[in-house]
Amino acid sequence: MEEFRIKKYLLASKPKRFLNWVIDSLIKLIILRLVVTSLNSSTISNEINSLDMIGRYLFWSSISFLYYGLTEVFLSRSLAKYLTRTIVVMADGSKPSPMTILTRTILRIFPFEPLTFLRGRTLGLHDENSGTFVVIKSKLEQQKNEHLALLSLEKS
């Protein structure tokens, strides 16, 4: 029997991926507001507000890099993916390595990367080029269990 592979029906839908993006964006904004508020620093707030468009983009990109990098390296999912019950995996259903998550996270920083989901493609740029998939966690676990059961039947 062949090794386990992610099938198309396990992938999170585009609306679910969009929802992940919206929720993660809100969470990043809330975290940023909490940090600035807890530091009680109007200087930091003024600095952020005085950034030009490129500066704001770079600042937001570094926040995104930290957020996605930390959550996906340690948990294989962002906070939004917890809420939508999705998870980031490799083609064989395994947890991505930190380097793979780093690649995935860097690719997210490209300005028009979110639009890559609108071209009728199943995978976005950061998925395709990092070799990762966002799947429905419960379906993945069920399919992996069935695959293991079939393997054990073959061996007996």
Contact map, one row per residue, 1 for C-alpha under 8 A:
111000000000000000000000000000000000000000000000000000000000000000000000000000000000000000000000000000000000000000000000000000000000000000000000000000100100
111100000000000000000000000000000000000000000000000000000000000000000000000000000000000000000000000000000000000000000000000000000000000000000000000000000000
111110000000000000000000000000000000000000000000000000000000000000000000000000000000000000010000000000000000000000000000000000000000000000000000000000000000
011111000000000000000000000000000000000000000000000000000000000000000000000000000000000000011000000000000000000000000000000000000000000000000001001000000000
001111100000000000000000000000000000000000000000000000000000000000000000000000000000000000111000000000000000000000000000000000000000000000000000000000000000
000111110100000000000000000000000000000000000000000000000000000000000000000000000000000001111000000000000000000000000000000000000000100000000000000000000000
000011111110000000000000000000000000000000000000000000000000000000000000000000000000000000000000000000000000000000000000000000000000000000000000000000000000
000001111110000000000000000000000000000000000000000000000000000000000000000000000000000000000000000000000000000000000000000000000000000000000000000000000000
000000111110000000000000000000000000000000000000000000000000000000000000000000000000000000000000000000000000000000000000000000000000000000000000000000000000
000001111111000000000000000000000000000000000000000000000000000000000000000000000000000000000000000000000000000000000000000000000000001100110000000000000000
000000111111100000000000000000000000000000000000000000000000000000000000000000000000000000000000000000000000000000000000000000000000111100000000000000000000
000000000111110110000000000000000000000000000000000000000000000000000000000000000000010000000000000000000000000000000000000000000000011100000000000000000000
000000000011111110000000000000000000000000000000000000000000000000000000000000000000000000000000000000000000000000000000000000000000000000000000000000000000
000000000001111111000000000000000000000000000000000000000000000000000000000000000000000000000000000000000000000000001000000000000000000000000000000000000000
000000000000111111100000000000000000000000000000000000000000000000000000000000000000000000000000000000000000000000000000000000000000000000000000000000000000
000000000001111111110000000000000000000000000000000000000000000000000000000000000001000000000000000000000000000000000000000000000000000000000000000000000000
000000000001111111111000000000000000000000000000000000000000000000000000000000000000000000000000000000000000000000000000000000000000000000000000000000000000
000000000000011111111100000000000000000000000000000000000000000000000000000000000000000000000000000000000000000000000000000000000000000000000000000000000000
000000000000001111111110000000000000000000000000000000000000000000000000000000010000000000000000000000000000000000000000000000000000000000000000000000000000
000000000000000111111111000000000000000000000000000000000000000000000000000000011001000000000000000000000000000000000000000000000000000000000000000000000000
000000000000000011111111100000000000000000000000000000000000000000000000000000010000000000000000000000000000000000000000000000000000000000000000000000000000
000000000000000001111111110000000000000000000000000000000000000000000000000000000000000000000000000000000000000000000000000000000000000000000000000000000000
000000000000000000111111111000000000000000000000000000000000000000000000000000010000000000000000000000000000000000000000000000000000000000000000000000000000
000000000000000000011111111100000000000000000000000000000000000000000000000001110000000000000000000000000000000000000000000000000000000000000000000000000000
000000000000000000001111111110000000000000000000000000000000000000000000000000000000000000000000000000000000000000000000000000000000000000000000000000000000
000000000000000000000111111111000000000000000000000000000000000000000000000000000000000000000000000000000000000000000000000000000000000000000000000000000000
000000000000000000000011111111100000000000000000000000000000000000000000000000100000000000000000000000000000000000000000000000000000000000000000000000000000
000000000000000000000001111111110000000000000000000000000000001100100000000000000000000000000000000000000000000000000000000000000000000000000000000000000000
000000000000000000000000111111111000000000000000000000000000000000000000000000000000000000000000000000000000000000000000000000000000000000000000000000000000
000000000000000000000000011111111100000000000000000000000000000000000000000000000000000000000000000000000000000000000000000000000000000000000000000000000000
000000000000000000000000001111111110000000000000000000000000000000000000000000000000000000000000000000000000000000000000000000000000000000000000000000000000
000000000000000000000000000111111111000000000000000000000000000000000000000000000000000000000000000000000000000000000000000000000000000000000000000000000000
000000000000000000000000000011111111100000000000000000000000000000000000000000000000000000000000000000000000000000000000000000000000000000000000000000000000
000000000000000000000000000001111111110000000000000000000000000000000000000000000000000000000000000000000000000000000000000000000000000000000000000000000000
000000000000000000000000000000111111111000000000000000000000000000000000000000000000000000000000000000000000000000000000000000000000000000000000000000000000
000000000000000000000000000000011111111110011000000000000000000000000000000000000000000000000000000000000000000000000000000000000000000000000000000000000000
000000000000000000000000000000001111111110000000000000000000000000000000000000000000000000000000000000000000000000000000000000000000000000000000000000000000
000000000000000000000000000000000111111110000000000000000000000000000000000000000000000000000000000000000000000000000000000000000000000000000000000000000000
000000000000000000000000000000000011111110000000000000000000000000000000000000000000000000000000000000000000000000000000000000000000000000000000000000000000
000000000000000000000000000000000001111111000000000000000000000000000000000000000000000000000000000000000000000000000000000000000000000000000000000000000000
000000000000000000000000000000000001111111111000000000000000000000000000000000000000000000000000000000000000000000000000000000000000000000000000000000000000
000000000000000000000000000000000000000111111100000000000000000000000000000000000000000000000000000000000000000000000000000000000000000000000000000000000000
000000000000000000000000000000000000000011111110000000000000000000000000000000000000000000000000000000000000000000000000000000000000000000000000000000000000
000000000000000000000000000000000001000011111111000000000000000000000000000000000000000000000000000000000000000000000000000000000000000000000000000000000000
000000000000000000000000000000000001000011111111100000000000000000000000000000000000000000000000000000000000000000000000000000000000000000000000000000000000
000000000000000000000000000000000000000001111111110000000000000000000000000000000000000000000000000000000000000000000000000000000000000000000000000000000000
000000000000000000000000000000000000000000111111111000000000000000000000000000000000000000000000000000000000000000000000000000000000000000000000000000000000
000000000000000000000000000000000000000000011111111000010000000000000000000000000000000000000000000000000000000000000000000000000000000000000000000000000000
000000000000000000000000000000000000000000001111111000000000000000000000000000000000000000000000000000000000000000000000000000000000000000000000000000000000
000000000000000000000000000000000000000000000111111100000000000000000000000000000000000000000000000000000000000000000000000000000000000000000000000000000000
000000000000000000000000000000000000000000000011111111110000000000000000000000000000000000000000000000000000000000000000000000000000000000000000000000000000
000000000000000000000000000000000000000000000000011111110000000000000000000000000000000000000000000000000000000000000000000000000000000000000000000000000000
000000000000000000000000000000000000000000000000001111111000000000000000000000000000000000000000000000000000000000000000000000000000000000000000000000000000
000000000000000000000000000000000000000000000000001111111100000000000000000000000000000000000000000000000000000000000000000000000000000000000000000000000000
000000000000000000000000000000000000000000000000001111111110000000000000000000000000000000000000000000000000000000000000000000000000000000000000000000000000
000000000000000000000000000000000000000000000001001111111111000000000000000000000000000000000000000000000000000000000000000000000000000000000000000000000000
000000000000000000000000000000000000000000000000000011111111100000000000000000000000000000000000000000000000000000000000000000000000000000000000000000000000
000000000000000000000000000000000000000000000000000001111111110000000000000000000000000000000000000000000000000000000000000000000000000000000000000000000000
000000000000000000000000000000000000000000000000000000111111111000000000000000000000000000000000000000000000000000000000000000000000000000000000000000000000
000000000000000000000000000000000000000000000000000000011111111100000000000000000000000000000000000000000000000000000000000000000000000000000000000000000000
000000000000000000000000000000000000000000000000000000001111111110000000000000000000000000000000000000000000100000000000000000000000000000000000000000000000
000000000000000000000000000000000000000000000000000000000111111111000000000000000000000000000000000000000000000000000000000000000000000000000000000000000000
000000000000000000000000000100000000000000000000000000000011111111100000000000000000000000000000000000000000000000000000000000000000000000000000000000000000
000000000000000000000000000100000000000000000000000000000001111111111000000000000000000000000000000000000000100000000000000000000000000000000000000000000000
000000000000000000000000000000000000000000000000000000000000111111111000000000000000000000000000000000001100100000000000000000000000000000000000000000000000
000000000000000000000000000000000000000000000000000000000000011111111100000000000000000000000000000000000000000000000000000000000000000000000000000000000000
000000000000000000000000000100000000000000000000000000000000001111111110000001000000000000000000000000000000000000000000000000000000000000000000000000000000
000000000000000000000000000000000000000000000000000000000000000111111111100001000000000000000000000000001000000000000000000000000000000000000000000000000000
000000000000000000000000000000000000000000000000000000000000000111111111100000000000000000000000000011001000000000000000000000000000000000000000000000000000
000000000000000000000000000000000000000000000000000000000000000001111111110000000000000000000000000000000000000000000000000000000000000000000000000000000000
000000000000000000000000000000000000000000000000000000000000000000111111111111100000000000000000000000000000000000000000000000000000000000000000000000000000
000000000000000000000000000000000000000000000000000000000000000000011111111111000000000100000000000010000000000000000000000000000000000000000000000000000000
000000000000000000000000000000000000000000000000000000000000000000011111111100000000000000000001110010000000000000000000000000000000000000000000000000000000
000000000000000000000000000000000000000000000000000000000000000000000111111100000000000000000000000000000000000000000000000000000000000000000000000000000000
000000000000000000000000000000000000000000000000000000000000000000000011111111000000000000000000000000000000000000000000000000000000000000000000000000000000
000000000000000000000000000000000000000000000000000000000000000000000011111111000000001110000011000000000000000000000000000000000000000000000000000000000000
000000000000000000000000000000000000000000000000000000000000000000000011001111111100011100000000000000000000000000000000000000000000000000000000000000000000
000000000000000000000001000000000000000000000000000000000000000000110011001111111100000000000000000000000000000000000000000000000000000000000000000000000000
000000000000000000000001001000000000000000000000000000000000000000000010000011111110000000000000000000000000000000000000000000000000000000000000000000000000
000000000000000000111011000000000000000000000000000000000000000000000000000011111111000000000000000000000000000000000000000000000000000000000000000000000000
000000000000000000010000000000000000000000000000000000000000000000000000000011111111111000000000000000000000000000000000000000000000000000000000000000000000
000000000000000000000000000000000000000000000000000000000000000000000000000011111111111000000000000000000000000000000000000000000000000000000000000000000000
000000000000000000000000000000000000000000000000000000000000000000000000000000111111110000000000000000000000000000000000000000000000000000000000000000000000
000000000000000100010000000000000000000000000000000000000000000000000000000000011111110000000000000000000000000000000000000000000000000000000000000000000000
000000000000000000000000000000000000000000000000000000000000000000000000000000001111111000000000000000000000000000000000000000000000000111000000000000000000
000000000001000000000000000000000000000000000000000000000000000000000000000010001111111100000000000000000000000000000000000000000000011110000000000000000000
000000000000000000000000000000000000000000000000000000000000000000000000000110001100111110000000000000000000000000000000000000000000011110000000000000000000
000000000000000000000000000000000000000000000000000000000000000000000001000110000000011111000011000000000000000000000000000000000001111000000000000000000000
000000000000000000000000000000000000000000000000000000000000000000000000000100000000001111111111000000000000000000000000000000000001111000000000000000000000
000001000000000000000000000000000000000000000000000000000000000000000000000000000000000111111111000000000000000000000000000000000011100000000000000000000000
000011000000000000000000000000000000000000000000000000000000000000000000000000000000000011111100000000000000000000000000000000000011100000000000000000000000
001111000000000000000000000000000000000000000000000000000000000000000000000000000000000011111100000000000000000000000000000000000000000000000000000000000000
000111000000000000000000000000000000000000000000000000000000000000000000000000000000000011111110000000000000000000000000000000000000000000010001000000000000
000000000000000000000000000000000000000000000000000000000000000000000000000000000000000011111111000000000000000000000000000000000000000000000000000000000000
000000000000000000000000000000000000000000000000000000000000000000000000000100000000000111001111100000000000000000000000000000000000000000000000000000000000
000000000000000000000000000000000000000000000000000000000000000000000000100100000000000111000111110110000000000000000000000000000001000000000000000000000000
000000000000000000000000000000000000000000000000000000000000000000000000100000000000000000000011111110000000000000000000000000000000000000000000000000000000
000000000000000000000000000000000000000000000000000000000000000000000000100000000000000000000001111111000000000000000000000000000000000000000000000000000000
000000000000000000000000000000000000000000000000000000000000000000000000000000000000000000000000111111100000000000000000000000000000000000000000000000000000
000000000000000000000000000000000000000000000000000000000000000000000000000000000000000000000001111111110000000000000000000000000111000000000000000000000000
000000000000000000000000000000000000000000000000000000000000000000001001100000000000000000000001111111111000000000000000000000000100000000000000000000000000
000000000000000000000000000000000000000000000000000000000000000000001000000000000000000000000000011111111100000000000000000000000000000000000000000000000000
000000000000000000000000000000000000000000000000000000000000000000000000000000000000000000000000001111111110000000000000000001000100000000000000000000000000
000000000000000000000000000000000000000000000000000000000000000000000000000000000000000000000000000111111111000000000000000001101101000000000000000000000000
000000000000000000000000000000000000000000000000000000000000000010011000000000000000000000000000000011111111100000000000000001000000000000000000000000000000
000000000000000000000000000000000000000000000000000000000000000010000000000000000000000000000000000001111111110000000000000000000000000000000000000000000000
000000000000000000000000000000000000000000000000000000000000000000000000000000000000000000000000000000111111110010000000000011000000000000000000000000000000
000000000000000000000000000000000000000000000000000000000000000000000000000000000000000000000000000000011111110011000000000011000000000000000000000000000000
000000000000000000000000000000000000000000000000000000000000100110000000000000000000000000000000000000001111111010000000000000000000000000000000000000000000
000000000000000000000000000000000000000000000000000000000000000000000000000000000000000000000000000000000111111110000000000000000000000000000000000000000000
000000000000000000000000000000000000000000000000000000000000000000000000000000000000000000000000000000000000111111000000000000000000000000000000000000000000
000000000000000000000000000000000000000000000000000000000000000000000000000000000000000000000000000000000000011111110000000000000000000000000000000000000000
000000000000000000000000000000000000000000000000000000000000000000000000000000000000000000000000000000000011111111110000000111000000000000000000000000000000
000000000000000000000000000000000000000000000000000000000000000000000000000000000000000000000000000000000001001111111000000100000000000000000000000000000000
000000000000000000000000000000000000000000000000000000000000000000000000000000000000000000000000000000000000000111111110000000000000000000000000000000000000
000000000000000000000000000000000000000000000000000000000000000000000000000000000000000000000000000000000000000111111110101110000000000000000000000000000000
000000000000010000000000000000000000000000000000000000000000000000000000000000000000000000000000000000000000000001111111111110000000000000000000000000000000
000000000000000000000000000000000000000000000000000000000000000000000000000000000000000000000000000000000000000000111111100000000000000000000000000000000000
000000000000000000000000000000000000000000000000000000000000000000000000000000000000000000000000000000000000000000111111100000000000000000000000000000000000
000000000000000000000000000000000000000000000000000000000000000000000000000000000000000000000000000000000000000000001111110000000000000000000000000000000000
000000000000000000000000000000000000000000000000000000000000000000000000000000000000000000000000000000000000000000011111111100000000000000000000000000000000
000000000000000000000000000000000000000000000000000000000000000000000000000000000000000000000000000000000000000000001001111100000000000000000000000000000000
000000000000000000000000000000000000000000000000000000000000000000000000000000000000000000000000000000000000000000011000111110110000100000000000000000000000
000000000000000000000000000000000000000000000000000000000000000000000000000000000000000000000000000000000000000011011000111111110000000000000000000000000000
000000000000000000000000000000000000000000000000000000000000000000000000000000000000000000000000000000000011000010011000001111111000000000000000000000000000
000000000000000000000000000000000000000000000000000000000000000000000000000000000000000000000000000000111011000010000000000111111101000000000000000000000000
000000000000000000000000000000000000000000000000000000000000000000000000000000000000000000000000000000010000000000000000001111111111110000000000000000000000
000000000000000000000000000000000000000000000000000000000000000000000000000000000000000000000000000000000000000000000000001111111111100000000000000000000000
000000000000000000000000000000000000000000000000000000000000000000000000000000000000000000000000000000010000000000000000000011111111000000000000000000000000
000000000000000000000000000000000000000000000000000000000000000000000000000000000000000000000000000110110000000000000000000001111111000000000000000000000000
000000000000000000000000000000000000000000000000000000000000000000000000000000000000000001100000000100000000000000000000000000111111100000000000000000000000
000000000000000000000000000000000000000000000000000000000000000000000000000000000000000111100001000100010000000000000000000001111111110000000000000000000000
000001000010000000000000000000000000000000000000000000000000000000000000000000000000000111100000000000000000000000000000001000110011111000000000000000000000
000000000011000000000000000000000000000000000000000000000000000000000000000000000000011110000000000000000000000000000000000000100001111100000000000000000000
000000000111000000000000000000000000000000000000000000000000000000000000000000000000011110000000000000000000000000000000000000000000111110110000000000000000
000000000111000000000000000000000000000000000000000000000000000000000000000000000000111000000000000000000000000000000000000000000000011111110000000000000000
000000000000000000000000000000000000000000000000000000000000000000000000000000000000111000000000000000000000000000000000000000000000001111111000000000000000
000000000000000000000000000000000000000000000000000000000000000000000000000000000000100000000000000000000000000000000000000000000000000111111100000000000000
000000000100000000000000000000000000000000000000000000000000000000000000000000000000000000000000000000000000000000000000000000000000001111111110000000000000
000000000100000000000000000000000000000000000000000000000000000000000000000000000000000000001000000000000000000000000000000000000000001111111111000000000000
000000000000000000000000000000000000000000000000000000000000000000000000000000000000000000000000000000000000000000000000000000000000000011111111100000000000
000000000000000000000000000000000000000000000000000000000000000000000000000000000000000000000000000000000000000000000000000000000000000001111111110000000000
000000000000000000000000000000000000000000000000000000000000000000000000000000000000000000000000000000000000000000000000000000000000000000111111111000000000
000100000000000000000000000000000000000000000000000000000000000000000000000000000000000000001000000000000000000000000000000000000000000000011111111100000000
000000000000000000000000000000000000000000000000000000000000000000000000000000000000000000000000000000000000000000000000000000000000000000001111111110000000
000000000000000000000000000000000000000000000000000000000000000000000000000000000000000000000000000000000000000000000000000000000000000000000111111111000000
000100000000000000000000000000000000000000000000000000000000000000000000000000000000000000000000000000000000000000000000000000000000000000000011111111100000
000000000000000000000000000000000000000000000000000000000000000000000000000000000000000000000000000000000000000000000000000000000000000000000001111111110000
000000000000000000000000000000000000000000000000000000000000000000000000000000000000000000000000000000000000000000000000000000000000000000000000111111111000
000000000000000000000000000000000000000000000000000000000000000000000000000000000000000000000000000000000000000000000000000000000000000000000000011111111100
100000000000000000000000000000000000000000000000000000000000000000000000000000000000000000000000000000000000000000000000000000000000000000000000001111111110
000000000000000000000000000000000000000000000000000000000000000000000000000000000000000000000000000000000000000000000000000000000000000000000000000111111111
000000000000000000000000000000000000000000000000000000000000000000000000000000000000000000000000000000000000000000000000000000000000000000000000000011111111
100000000000000000000000000000000000000000000000000000000000000000000000000000000000000000000000000000000000000000000000000000000000000000000000000001111111
000000000000000000000000000000000000000000000000000000000000000000000000000000000000000000000000000000000000000000000000000000000000000000000000000000111111
000000000000000000000000000000000000000000000000000000000000000000000000000000000000000000000000000000000000000000000000000000000000000000000000000000011111
